[in-house]
Amino acid sequence: MSDTITQTRLSMRLDAYLRTYTEKRDKKDSLSSERWNAVWTIAERARTNNTLTPELVDDVRTALNKL
């Protein structure tokens, strides 16, 4: 999963999820926010190391949808 095109596409999906999170975030649901922060941190680390996977990006999407 480390080819450049795949990593770029997954990274673009993460950027879109971050934009949505920024628009949507609600401090009232701290448990969902904690989940978001946890998966986002892992995803950012993977992006830095060019080791993003579709499953990891889906975890971010799932956390976003639970907000």
Steps between C-alpha positions, in 0.01 A plus 500: 500500500795735483482596133485874449162518326325293766656699783401827332139390454472381859659823620247703301217305665646580841516869412133493399407330828694762695314782322169333582606447861595866532156604376313238702678473832292530810663512840189350665590144404841455659506120452464533122757779500742279690448223243556750218821629659634149549442380144606835353834483684562148371404602146728804506790285617431251222478782245839630612648152457318435168328199651135603473255221433140516382395338827665772704337773292165323545556505877536879475179519293316287755615719789392809305155357433451432872549866589 
